[in-house]
Amino acid sequence: MALRPLHDRVIIKRLDNERTTASGIVIPDSAAEKPDQGEVLAVGPGKKTEDGKLIPMDLKVGDKVLFGKYAGQSVKVDGDEVLVIREEEVFAVVQ
């Protein structure tokens, strides 16, 4: 199944956090926090203004981004968990 985001939404795959601390302690999945970084998999066309003009998206496929831990909606697609969020919920693009 392929997803095509609408309006100003983007589809992001979370990047895995480090599962081992600096001292070598392994953190189990149940205790690990959700990662707040991800890679953009798909981008919608943009948001429309009240007069019908399209505001283009700043993000593009392949961008690595930072977002809030509880932002958006998690969805399972072909066994992988992805996140659907609005572009305004993305804090920054990682260079």
Beta strands, then each sheet from edge to edge (+ up, - down):
strand 1: 9-14
strand 2: 37-43
strand 3: 47-48
strand 4: 54-55
strand 5: 64-67
strand 6: 73-77
strand 7: 80-86
strand 8: 90-94
sheet 1: 6+ 7- 1+ 2- 5+ 8-
sheet 2: 3+ 4-
end
